Amino acid sequence: MELLKRLTETAGIGGREERIRSIVIDELRDYVDEIQVDAIGNVIALKRGSGSGKKVMISGHMDEIGFIVTYIDDKGFLRLNPVGGFDPKTLVAQRVKVHGREDLDGVLMPGIKPIHLMTPEEAKKSLAVSDFFVDLGRSKEEVEKLVRIGDFVTLERDFLEIGDNFSAKALDDRAGVYIMIEAIKGLSKHDVDIYAVGSVQEEQGLRGATTSAFGVQPDIGVALDVTIAGDIPGGSPHAQITALGAGAAIKVMDSASISNYKLVDFMRDIAEENGIKYQMEILPRGGTDAGAIERSRTGCPVITLSLPTRYVHSNVETANKKDLEATVELLTKFLENAHKGDFTL
């Protein structure tokens, strides 16, 4: 879990993935034949197969949700613009890192009265992301020496193992990046050429997967991401999407892509033949890099393997250790057998 801890605790929002990119390159360097970084920052690592020439692109996005600094007020407080989607209810009373000329600790709060001073009407007011500011505990003059407009800000949270689970910020999608790296490391003989892509700017519209898929021209695309685990109080069984501990999630569809049904059946067969625990996923809202790969050039059959995760897009995202292992194993077995499948429609 040490690699996943490093990946989740390292900062990198859309357009500022350089710290994560360095980890991905270092981890893959000894296991692939070529590594390149394209014009917008995607890592594209090629591991050649033994023969067919069929190209499989696997993609996990390196970016996390966060903010950029838009304004420094007269008291040194920072105002922010989100880079990715937040629920304001998850942001109250959080700690952040402001990545300026050095990394600075800060407190994230909305510009509202303390509960002691609120009227009942004020207490009912809904929050917006635009209500939030960062307190660095410094004067405007001090802040301006260290922070510039456009610097990025991330939520601050340590990786934590809790029982059979683990919790961290940025499991979306450092977990997918981890699954990709571990599968590449664990591969035995494989026939297909594997393009392992650490993509950028997924949270801003699948941008990195769009350009990398255009260049790779894959025959098969596999996105690696998290998905909603709604197995918590307040949810209903029919709407939970996935559950922790029930295995890797094989996606049927989401709002960005519909998985190739032959790929779905092939992945399910591999799981059953190898005793890998799995569950099926249909996500009504949200998408993955598969949506971009599917639309590349003249089209590509795609599927997503997902890690069931509670509290997605918060800094306490939580997943299960055995589900993580199952997803790595399923991806590895798929890559070793992908040449056997016919996914034409």
C-alpha positions as CSV (number, residue, x, y, z in Angstrom):
1,M,0.0,0.0,0.0
2,E,3.0,2.3,0.2
3,L,2.8,3.2,-3.5
4,L,-0.9,4.0,-3.2
5,K,-0.2,6.1,-0.1
6,R,2.4,8.1,-2.1
7,L,0.1,8.6,-5.0
8,T,-2.8,9.8,-3.0
9,E,-0.8,12.1,-0.7
10,T,1.0,13.7,-3.7
11,A,-0.7,16.9,-5.1
12,G,-1.8,17.3,-8.7
13,I,-4.9,19.0,-10.1
14,G,-5.8,19.2,-13.8
15,G,-3.0,20.9,-15.7
16,R,-0.6,20.5,-12.8
17,E,0.0,16.7,-12.7
18,E,3.8,17.0,-12.8
19,R,4.4,15.5,-9.4
20,I,2.3,12.5,-10.1
21,R,3.8,12.1,-13.5
22,S,7.2,11.7,-12.0
23,I,6.0,8.9,-9.7
24,V,4.3,7.1,-12.7
25,I,7.4,7.3,-14.8
26,D,9.7,6.1,-12.0
27,E,7.5,3.2,-11.2
28,L,7.0,2.0,-14.8
29,R,10.5,2.7,-16.2
30,D,11.9,-0.8,-15.5
31,Y,8.8,-2.6,-16.7
32,V,8.1,-1.2,-20.2
33,D,10.0,-0.7,-23.5
34,E,9.3,3.0,-24.1
35,I,8.0,6.0,-22.2
36,Q,7.0,9.3,-23.6
37,V,5.2,12.4,-22.3
38,D,3.0,14.1,-24.9
39,A,2.4,17.8,-25.4
40,I,-0.3,18.1,-22.7
41,G,1.4,15.9,-20.1
42,N,0.0,12.4,-20.6
43,V,2.5,9.6,-19.7
44,I,2.3,7.0,-22.4
45,A,4.3,3.8,-21.6
46,L,4.5,1.0,-24.2
47,K,5.1,-2.6,-23.2
48,R,5.4,-4.7,-26.4
49,G,3.7,-8.0,-26.7
50,S,4.9,-11.2,-28.2
51,G,3.2,-11.1,-31.5
52,S,-0.3,-10.0,-32.7
53,G,0.4,-6.3,-32.9
54,K,-3.1,-5.7,-31.4
55,K,-2.9,-2.5,-29.3
56,V,-4.6,-2.3,-25.9
57,M,-4.7,1.1,-24.2
58,I,-5.3,1.2,-20.5
59,S,-5.8,4.6,-18.9
60,G,-6.0,5.9,-15.4
61,H,-6.2,9.7,-14.9
62,M,-3.5,11.4,-12.8
63,D,-5.4,14.6,-11.9
64,E,-7.4,15.1,-8.7
65,I,-10.0,17.7,-8.0
66,G,-8.8,21.0,-6.4
67,F,-8.7,24.7,-6.9
68,I,-6.7,27.6,-8.3
69,V,-6.2,30.9,-6.6
70,T,-8.1,33.8,-8.3
71,Y,-7.8,36.6,-5.8
72,I,-5.9,37.8,-2.7
73,D,-7.9,40.2,-0.6
74,D,-6.7,43.0,1.7
75,K,-6.4,40.7,4.7
76,G,-4.5,38.0,2.9
77,F,-7.4,35.6,2.4
78,L,-7.4,33.6,-0.9
79,R,-10.4,33.2,-3.1
80,L,-10.7,30.2,-5.4
81,N,-12.0,28.7,-8.6
82,P,-12.7,24.9,-8.6
83,V,-10.9,22.6,-10.9
84,G,-13.3,19.6,-10.9
85,G,-16.6,19.0,-9.2
86,F,-17.2,19.6,-5.5
87,D,-20.1,19.2,-3.2
88,P,-19.8,22.3,-0.9
89,K,-21.1,20.3,2.1
90,T,-17.8,18.3,2.0
91,L,-15.6,21.4,2.1
92,V,-16.5,23.0,5.4
93,A,-13.6,23.2,8.0
94,Q,-11.0,21.5,5.9
95,R,-7.3,21.8,5.7
96,V,-5.6,22.5,2.4
97,K,-2.2,22.9,0.8
98,V,-1.6,26.0,-1.3
99,H,1.1,25.2,-3.8
100,G,2.8,28.6,-4.3
101,R,6.5,29.4,-4.3
102,E,6.5,26.8,-1.5
103,D,3.8,24.5,-0.2
104,L,1.8,26.3,2.5
105,D,-0.7,25.0,5.0
106,G,-4.1,26.7,5.0
107,V,-7.6,26.4,6.4
108,L,-10.6,26.2,4.0
109,M,-13.9,27.8,5.3
110,P,-17.0,29.5,3.9
111,G,-17.6,33.2,4.5
112,I,-20.4,32.7,6.9
113,K,-21.1,33.6,10.5
114,P,-20.2,31.1,13.3
115,I,-23.1,28.9,14.4
116,H,-23.4,30.9,17.7
117,L,-24.3,34.1,15.7
118,M,-26.5,32.8,13.0
119,T,-30.2,33.4,12.8
120,P,-32.4,30.4,12.0
121,E,-32.8,31.7,8.5
122,E,-29.1,32.1,7.9
123,A,-28.5,28.6,9.2
124,K,-30.7,27.2,6.4
125,K,-28.8,28.9,3.6
126,S,-27.2,26.5,1.1
127,L,-23.5,26.8,0.5
128,A,-21.8,27.4,-2.9
129,V,-18.1,26.7,-3.7
130,S,-17.8,30.4,-4.4
131,D,-18.4,31.0,-0.7
132,F,-15.1,29.5,0.4
133,F,-11.8,31.1,1.1
134,V,-8.4,30.0,2.4
135,D,-6.8,31.4,5.5
136,L,-3.0,31.2,5.5
137,G,-2.6,33.0,8.8
138,R,-0.4,35.7,7.0
139,S,-0.8,39.3,6.0
140,K,-1.5,40.3,2.5
141,E,2.1,41.4,2.0
142,E,3.4,38.1,3.3
143,V,0.9,36.1,1.2
144,E,1.8,38.0,-2.0
145,K,5.5,37.0,-1.6
146,L,4.5,33.3,-1.6
147,V,1.3,33.0,-3.6
148,R,0.5,34.0,-7.2
149,I,-2.8,34.1,-9.0
150,G,-3.1,30.7,-10.8
151,D,-1.3,28.7,-8.1
152,F,-3.1,25.5,-7.3
153,V,-4.7,24.3,-4.1
154,T,-5.4,20.8,-2.9
155,L,-7.2,19.2,0.0
156,E,-4.9,18.0,2.8
157,R,-5.5,14.4,4.1
158,D,-3.2,11.5,5.1
159,F,-3.7,8.0,3.7
160,L,-5.3,5.9,6.4
161,E,-5.9,2.1,6.7
162,I,-9.1,1.4,8.6
163,G,-10.0,-2.2,9.1
164,D,-10.4,-4.0,5.8
165,N,-10.6,-0.6,4.0
166,F,-8.4,2.4,3.3
167,S,-9.3,6.1,3.1
168,A,-7.6,9.0,1.4
169,K,-8.0,12.0,-0.8
170,A,-7.6,11.5,-4.6
171,L,-8.4,7.8,-4.7
172,D,-10.2,9.3,-7.8
173,D,-8.2,8.4,-9.6
174,R,-4.8,7.6,-8.1
175,A,-6.4,4.2,-7.3
176,G,-6.7,3.7,-11.1
177,V,-3.1,4.7,-11.7
178,Y,-2.0,2.3,-9.0
179,I,-4.0,-0.5,-10.5
180,M,-2.4,0.2,-13.9
181,I,1.1,0.2,-12.5
182,E,0.6,-3.0,-10.4
183,A,-0.9,-4.8,-13.4
184,I,2.1,-3.9,-15.6
185,K,4.5,-5.0,-13.0
186,G,2.6,-8.3,-12.5
187,L,2.3,-9.3,-16.1
188,S,3.6,-12.6,-17.4
189,K,3.6,-13.5,-21.1
190,H,1.2,-11.3,-23.2
191,D,0.6,-11.2,-26.9
192,V,-0.9,-7.7,-27.3
193,D,1.1,-4.4,-27.2
194,I,0.0,-2.6,-24.1
195,Y,-0.1,1.2,-23.9
196,A,-0.3,2.3,-20.2
197,V,-1.5,5.9,-20.1
198,G,-1.4,8.2,-17.1
199,S,-3.9,10.7,-18.4
200,V,-4.3,14.4,-17.6
201,Q,-7.3,16.6,-17.1
202,E,-9.9,13.9,-16.9
203,E,-11.9,15.9,-14.4
204,Q,-12.1,18.8,-17.0
205,G,-13.7,16.7,-19.7
206,L,-11.6,13.6,-20.5
207,R,-9.0,15.8,-22.3
208,G,-5.9,13.7,-21.8
209,A,-7.5,10.5,-22.9
210,T,-8.8,12.2,-26.0
211,T,-5.4,13.2,-27.3
212,S,-3.5,10.1,-26.2
213,A,-6.1,7.8,-27.8
214,F,-5.8,9.8,-31.0
215,G,-2.1,9.1,-31.0
216,V,-2.1,5.5,-29.9
217,Q,-5.0,4.4,-32.1
218,P,-5.8,1.5,-29.9
219,D,-7.8,-1.6,-30.9
220,I,-9.2,-2.0,-27.4
221,G,-9.5,0.6,-24.6
222,V,-9.8,0.0,-20.9
223,A,-10.3,2.9,-18.5
224,L,-9.4,2.4,-14.8
225,D,-11.3,4.5,-12.3
226,V,-13.4,4.5,-9.2
227,T,-17.1,4.3,-9.0
228,I,-19.8,5.0,-6.5
229,A,-20.3,2.6,-3.6
230,G,-23.6,3.6,-2.1
231,D,-23.7,0.9,0.6
232,I,-24.0,3.4,3.4
233,P,-26.8,4.7,5.6
234,G,-29.2,6.9,3.7
235,G,-28.9,4.9,0.5
236,S,-31.3,2.3,-1.0
237,P,-30.2,-1.2,-2.2
238,H,-31.5,-0.7,-5.7
239,A,-29.5,2.6,-6.2
240,Q,-26.2,1.7,-4.5
241,I,-24.3,1.1,-7.8
242,T,-21.6,-1.0,-6.1
243,A,-20.7,-2.2,-2.6
244,L,-17.4,-2.5,-0.8
245,G,-16.1,-6.0,-0.5
246,A,-18.1,-7.4,-3.4
247,G,-15.1,-7.3,-5.8
248,A,-13.9,-5.4,-8.9
249,A,-16.6,-3.5,-10.8
250,I,-17.1,-4.3,-14.5
251,K,-18.9,-1.3,-16.0
252,V,-21.8,-1.8,-18.4
253,M,-22.4,1.9,-19.0
254,D,-22.2,5.4,-17.6
255,S,-23.1,8.8,-19.0
256,A,-19.9,9.0,-21.2
257,S,-19.7,5.5,-22.7
258,I,-21.4,2.2,-23.2
259,S,-19.0,-0.7,-22.8
260,N,-18.6,-3.1,-25.7
261,Y,-20.8,-6.0,-24.7
262,K,-18.3,-8.6,-26.0
263,L,-15.7,-7.0,-23.8
264,V,-18.1,-7.1,-20.8
265,D,-18.7,-10.8,-21.4
266,F,-15.0,-11.5,-21.9
267,M,-14.1,-9.7,-18.7
268,R,-16.8,-11.5,-16.7
269,D,-15.6,-14.9,-18.1
270,I,-12.0,-14.2,-17.1
271,A,-13.1,-13.3,-13.6
272,E,-15.1,-16.5,-13.2
273,E,-12.5,-18.7,-14.7
274,N,-9.9,-17.3,-12.3
275,G,-12.0,-17.1,-9.2
276,I,-11.8,-13.3,-9.1
277,K,-14.6,-11.6,-7.2
278,Y,-16.5,-9.1,-9.3
279,Q,-19.7,-7.1,-9.5
280,M,-21.5,-5.4,-12.4
281,E,-21.7,-1.6,-12.5
282,I,-24.2,0.8,-14.2
283,L,-23.6,4.4,-13.3
284,P,-26.4,6.9,-14.2
285,R,-24.2,10.0,-14.0
286,G,-20.4,10.4,-14.4
287,G,-17.9,9.1,-16.9
288,T,-14.4,7.8,-17.4
289,D,-11.6,8.0,-19.9
290,A,-13.4,5.2,-21.8
291,G,-15.8,7.9,-23.1
292,A,-12.9,9.6,-24.9
293,I,-11.2,6.5,-26.1
294,E,-14.5,5.2,-27.5
295,R,-14.8,8.3,-29.7
296,S,-11.3,8.4,-30.9
297,R,-10.8,8.5,-34.7
298,T,-13.2,6.0,-36.2
299,G,-14.1,4.5,-32.8
300,C,-12.8,1.9,-30.4
301,P,-14.4,-0.9,-28.3
302,V,-14.0,0.1,-24.7
303,I,-14.7,-1.0,-21.1
304,T,-14.1,0.4,-17.6
305,L,-12.8,-1.5,-14.6
306,S,-13.8,0.4,-11.5
307,L,-12.8,0.3,-7.8
308,P,-15.9,0.7,-5.7
309,T,-15.4,3.7,-3.5
310,R,-17.5,5.5,-0.8
311,Y,-17.6,9.3,-0.5
312,V,-16.3,10.0,-4.0
313,H,-15.1,13.6,-4.6
314,S,-14.3,14.2,-1.0
315,N,-11.0,14.0,1.0
316,V,-12.1,10.8,2.8
317,E,-12.7,8.6,-0.2
318,T,-12.8,5.0,1.1
319,A,-12.3,1.6,-0.7
320,N,-11.7,-2.0,0.2
321,K,-8.3,-3.8,0.1
322,K,-9.6,-7.0,-1.4
323,D,-11.5,-5.1,-4.1
324,L,-8.3,-3.3,-5.0
325,E,-6.4,-6.6,-5.3
326,A,-9.3,-8.2,-7.3
327,T,-9.2,-5.3,-9.8
328,V,-5.4,-5.5,-10.3
329,E,-5.7,-9.3,-10.8
330,L,-8.6,-9.0,-13.3
331,L,-6.8,-6.3,-15.3
332,T,-3.6,-8.4,-15.4
333,K,-5.4,-11.6,-16.5
334,F,-7.3,-9.6,-19.1
335,L,-4.1,-8.2,-20.6
336,E,-2.5,-11.7,-20.7
337,N,-5.6,-13.0,-22.6
338,A,-6.8,-10.0,-24.6
339,H,-5.5,-11.4,-27.9
340,K,-8.0,-14.3,-27.7
341,G,-11.0,-12.0,-27.8
342,D,-13.0,-10.8,-30.9
343,F,-14.7,-7.6,-30.0
344,T,-16.0,-6.6,-33.4
345,L,-19.7,-5.9,-33.6
